[in-house]
Amino acid sequence: MKFQAIKRTLRGDLIFGRDATPRNETNGSTKYSIDESRNFTTSTKTTNRSTTGTLKLYGKFNIASNHMLEASVLARYGHNKYNYAYLQSETPGIESNVSEDNFNQRANLKYVWNADRKNTLSAVATYSSQINDAEYRGTITNNQHIFIGLGTGGVSWQHRFGKWTTNLMPGIATSLYHTRGYKTTHNYSPSLTISLDGQPGKNDFIFFEGYMGVSYPPTSFMTSAIQYIDPLEVSVGNPELDVTRMYMGTLVYGIGIGKVNLQWFARYLLQNNAIAYRYDTEGDLLVRALRSDTKNHIFVTNISGTWRPNNKFSISGSASYSYQGNKVPGETTPWVNLFIGRAQASYYIGKFSINANYESPNEISSYGLTRIRTSHKYGASASFATSGWLLEAGFNNLFLKPATESWTYSRSFSGLSTRKEKTDMSHGYIRVSYSVDFGKKMRHTKEGPDRSTSESAILRAN
């Protein structure tokens, strides 16, 4: 019997999406250092809604036994709404109602040539564009129009020798940004990725990757809109932000010893022209703006392991160390040095399972001048699975009230805020789910429809 390879694969996806976040309400109090005898009661209310429609076309063509061409085109329309209200006793309230239309187009082209058993050559080209139109109403009114175009191109050479595989991929990236009322920004940047992976022994593997390239600022940062946060603080965008240049090295080593699997991970990242907040005062207002002249040094290392003595019990854990330093011109910022621990255990009894997990406090640096620290978190659950059904009951953070603390350090402003989310509070839950398999005659593919959404350009208050 003779089989013939499939010459092409064609697929079309038409996707409609609707996301609606229920009203998120926060109540608290504010005390100003200039008059500590006055304590204001405050509340904030936020809602987000998004509707999208997407058309995606995909084609894969086997030109010959060792040549393949892959192409995809995507077009998406999205409509977003954002409402923010801030109330404070003895002062006027803040209200912001934003409506946004965005259009996104993306095209990808990939060509692969399997030259022989040891060498594969490929070429990749992508282009995407995005148009965002937003109308702000409320305490401040204005209209925004942003256009972004991004293109990348590169070639790749993969070589296999013995138990090792190397990959070399040089390329170039180009970008164009334009916000109505501001000059258009063009940028051309080279990129390079090199990697090596293999299995030195029977039960271990090693992976190394070096990367040089750029990253782009979030679309919402490119707006020239102004957003009130409270009666004393406003947030503004910056249409003239630079792209961030990145240099990154990653090393991973894993080994299996009996019933124990261990993995070590290390990464160093240097960012030039990184984005950071800038705080200034204008009259009685504190202005939170954006700058792109920061340098970031980030180092993360982690060792994790899993012990599975039998098919009923498993326990896994990890220990991480992270170091993060931000150099913001004109500012003195503390560096982050932190150890983090995580653990999880599972025990299986037939169709039943019992699970427990724990995570130690974590701390990160957010846009240069802010440090965010989380609390201890833990939980436990029990589940039962049968014939497509999954029943689960559990609890999280029993007897705890975890809080997220944010410190801001600046020559113009410093402050501490504490936030407690309902989803992190001590609570129990019950979850019921059912999965349907349409049968063996249906062809299952790993690549499903593209359900991502267009990046919003709305400048939010939080």
N, C-alpha and C positions, 0 to 999 in steps of 0.2 A: 504494500500500500504506500502511495507516495503523497507526502504532505506538501502544501504550497504555503509559503510564508505570507502573512497579511501584508498587502502592499501599502495600505493607508488606513488611518483611523480619523474619522471626522466626528465632531461633537458640537452641539450648540446648547447653551444654557440660557434660560430666561428666568431671572430671580427677582422676587419682590420681597423686601424686608421692612419690618416695622419694629422699632425699639422705643419703648416708653418707660422712663424711670419714674416711679411714683414720687410724690412730693417728699423731699428730704428736708426735715425741719430740725434746727438746732437751737436750743435755748441756753443762755448763759448770762454772764455779767462782765462788765468792763470797768476797770478802775484806772484813771489817768494819774501819772506821777506828779503832774503839776497841781493836782487838787485831790489828794488821797481821801478826803472826807466824802467825796461824791462817788457813789457806786451806781452805775447805770445797768438796768436790766435790758438784755439784748435778745433778739431772735432773728434767725435767717431761714428763708424758705427758698428752695431751688427745685426746678423741674426741667427735665430734658426730654425731647421727643425727636425721633428721626425716622424718615420714610425714604426708602431707596428702591430704585429699579435698575437692574443690571442685565445687559446682553453680553454674552461671552461666546466667541467662536474659537474652536481649537482644531488643529489638524496635525497629524503625524504621518510622514511619507517616507517609506523605505525605498530609496532610490535604487539601491543595489544591496548586495549582501553585507557590505561594509560601509554604506553611506546612508545617513538618516537626516531628514529635515523636519524640524518641529516649529510650528508657528501658532500664535494666539493673538486675538484682538479682543479688547474689552471696552465697553462704553457704559457709563453709569451716570444716573441723575439722582441727586439726593436733596431732600428738603429737611432742614433742621430748625428746631425752635428751642430757645433757652430763656427761662424766666428766673430772675433773681430778685429777692426782696429782703431788705435789711431794716429792722425796726429797733429803735433805742429810745428808752424813756427820756423825756425832756428835750429831744432833738428831732428835727424832721427825718422822715424815713428815706430809704434809697430804693429805687425801683428800676429794673432793667428788663426789657422785653426785646429779644433779638430773633429775627427771622432770616434764614439763610438758604440760598439755592447754590448748589455746587454741581459742576460737571467735570467728569474725569474720563480720560481716554488713555489706553495703554496698549502698546504693541510689543511683542516679543518674537525674536527670530533666533533659532539655534540650529547650527549645522555640525554634524559629528561624522568623523571619518576614522574608522577602526583600521589603521594602516596595517597592523599585524598583531600578533598575540601580546606584544610588549608595548606597543605605542598606540595612543589615541590622540587625535588632533580634533579640536572643535573651535568654533567661532560663535560668539553670542553678541547680539545687539538688542537694545531695548530703548523705547521712547515712551514718555508719559507726559501728559499735560493736565493741568487742573485750573479751573476757573471758579472763583468764589465771589458771590455777591451777597452782602449782608446789610440789613437795615436795623439800626439800633434805635429804640424808642424808650422813653422813661426819663430818668433824671438827666441823662445826656443823650442827645439825638445826633446821629450821623449815618452816612452811607459808606460802604466799603466795597472796593473792587480789587481783586488780586488775581494775577495770572502767574503760573509757575510752569516751566517746561524743563524736563530733565531727560538727558540722554546718556547712555553708556554703551561702550563697545570693548570687546576684548577677545583674545585668543588664548587657548589653553593647550598645553602639551602634557599628557600623562604618560609616565614611563614605569613599567613594572620590571623588577629584576629580583629573582629569588622570592623571598618573603616580604619584599619591600615595594612600596609604590610612591612615586614622587609626582608632584604636580606643580607646574609653573604657569601662571596666568597674568600676563601684563595687560593693561587696558587704559582707557581714558574715560573721564566723566565730564559732562558739560551741563551747565545749568543756566537758566534765565529766570529772573524774578522781576515782577513789576507790580507795584502798588500804586493805584491812581493818585496822582499828585506828587509822586516821587520819581527819581531817576531809575531807569532800568539797570539791573545788575547782571553782568555776564561773568561766568567763571569756567575755566578749563583746568582740569587737574588729572595728572597721571595716577594710576593705581597699579598695585602689584600684590599678588598672593603667591606664596610658595608654601608647600606642605610636604611632609614625609610621614608615612605610617607603615607599620609592619608588625610582625610577630617574631621577636628574637628567640623565644622559646615556645614550648607547646602550650603553656597555659597563661601567657602574658602578651600584652600588646603595648605599643607606644605610638603616640601621635604628636607631631609638631606642626605649627602653622605660624607663619609670619605674614602680616598684612600692613599695607600702606594705602590709605585712601582718604575719602572725605565723608562727612555726614552733613545733612542739611537741617536747618532750624525747623521746628514745628511750624506749620502753616499759620496757626493762631498767633505766633510771635511776630509774623511779618505784617500784621495789620497796623494801621495808624490810629485805630480806635482807642477811646478812653473808657475805662470801666470803673465806676465807684465801687469800693469794697465796704466802706463805712463813711460817716461824715468827715473823717480826718484823713482817710487814705484812698488813693486812686491808683489804678494799674494802667500802664500804657504799653503799646507795642512798639516795635522798631522795624520799619520797612528796609533798613539798610544794614541788617546783620550780615556778617561774613559767614561763609561755610567753615565748618570745623575740620581741621586736618588731623588725621588719626594715624598712630603707629602702634601696632599691637603684636604681641607675641604670646602664644599659647602652647603649653606642654601638658600632655596627659599620659599617665602610665597606669595600667591595670594588670592585676595578676590574680589568679585563682589558686588557693592553697587548701586542698581538701574541700570542706564544705563552707569555706569562707572566701568571699570575693572582695578584693580591696582595689580602690582606685584613688590616685593622687592627681590633682588638677592644680595648675598654676597659670596665672595670666597677669601680664603687665600691659597697661594702656597709657599712652601719652596723647593728650589732646591739646592742640594749639588753636587759638582763636575760638575757644569754647565759650558757650553762652553762660552768663551770670546775671543775677539781679543787681540793680543799682538803686540805692535809696537817696533821694534828695528832698529838700523842703522848699515849697513855694508858698509863701505867706503862711497860712495856718494849715496847709495841706502837706501830707507826706506822700511823695510820688514814688511808686515802685516801677522803675523802668528796666530796660534790658540793654546789655552790652555784650560784645563778642571779642574781647581782648584778654580773656582769661586763659591760663594754662593749668591743666589738670594732670596729676599723677595718680594712677590707681593701680594697686597691686592686690590680688586676691589669690589665696591658696586654700585648698580644701582636701581633706582626706576623708573618704567615706568607705563604709564596709557593710556587708550583709552576711549574716550567719544563718544558714538553713540546715539544722541538724537532721531534720526529717521532713516529710511532705505535709506535716501538720503545723509546724511552728517555724517562724522566721523572725529575726530581729535585725534592724538596720539602724545605722547611726552615722553622723558626720560631725566633723569639727572643722571650723573655718576661721581663718584670720584674714582680715581686710585692712588695708591701709589706703587712705585717700587724702591727698593734699591739693588744695586749690590756691593758686597764686593770682589774686585779683589786684591789679594795680591800684595803689592808694589805700588798700585795706589790709588789715591784719586778721587772718582767718585761722582758727584752730584746725589741726589735722585730726582725722579720724583714725584711731587704732582700736580694733575691736575683735574679740573672739566670740564666735557663735556656735552653739551646740544644738543638734537636732537628733531625735530618736523616734523610732516607730517599731511596734511589735504587733504581730498577727498570729492568731491561733485558729486552726480550722478543725471542725468536728463535723464530718460529712458535708452537708449543705449549709452548715452554720459557720460563721466566722466572728471572732472577737478581735477588735483592734484598739490600740492606744497610741497616742502621739504626744510629743513635747517639743517646744521650740523656745530657746532662750531669747532675751532681748536683742534687738538689732538696731544698728545706727547707721545712717547714710548721710551723705552730703547732697543737698539739693540746690543746684544752680549757685554754687559758690559760697553764699553767705548764710545759708540755712542748714541746720543740722536737725534731722528727724530721728527720734528714738521710739521704738515700740516696747511693749511690756512682755512678760512671760505669757506663753499661750500653751494650753494643753487640752486634750479631749479624749474621749473613748466612745466606741460604738459597737453594736452587734448587728449582724445582718443574716438574712436567709435568702438563698437563691434557688429557684426551681422553675423549669419550663418557661423560661423567658421572664419570669417575675423576679424582682429584687425588692425585699422589704428590709429597711434599715432604721434603727433607732439609736440615738446617742446624745451626748452632751458635749459642750465646749466651755472651757474656762469656768467650771463650777466653783462657786464661792469667790470668784475673782471679778474685778472690774478693770480690765486692761485699758490703758490710756496711751495715746500717741502724743508725744511732746515735741514741739518745734521751737528751736532757738534761732534767733536771727542776730547776727553780729555785723555792725556797720558803723563807720565813723559818724553817720548821720542818724542812725536809728538802731536800737537793740531792744529785743522783747522776747517773751516766752508765752506760748499758747499751748493749752492742753485740750485735746479733743477725745471724746469717748463715743465710739460708734456702736449703734445698737447691735450690729451683726457680730461684734466682738465681745459683747457682754455675756455674762453667765446665762446659758440657755440650753434647752433641750430641743430635739427635733425628731420628726418621723418622716421618712422618705419612702415613696412607693414608685417603682418604675416597671415598664414592660417593654421588651425589645422584640421586634418582628423580623424574621428572616424570610424573604420571599422565595426561598427555595434554591436548589442547586442549579436550576436551569438559568437563573439570572447570573449575569457576569458581574462580579464585584471588582471594582477598581479602587486603588488607593487614592487616586486623584479625583475628588468630588468637585461640585460646583464651587466657584469662588464666592464666598459669603462675606468678604471683607467690605468695609464701608469707606467712602471717600473721607479724607481727612478734613475735619471742620476747621474753618478759620475764625470761629467765634472766640473773642477774648473773654474768658470767663473770670468771675470774681474770686473763685476758689480753685 
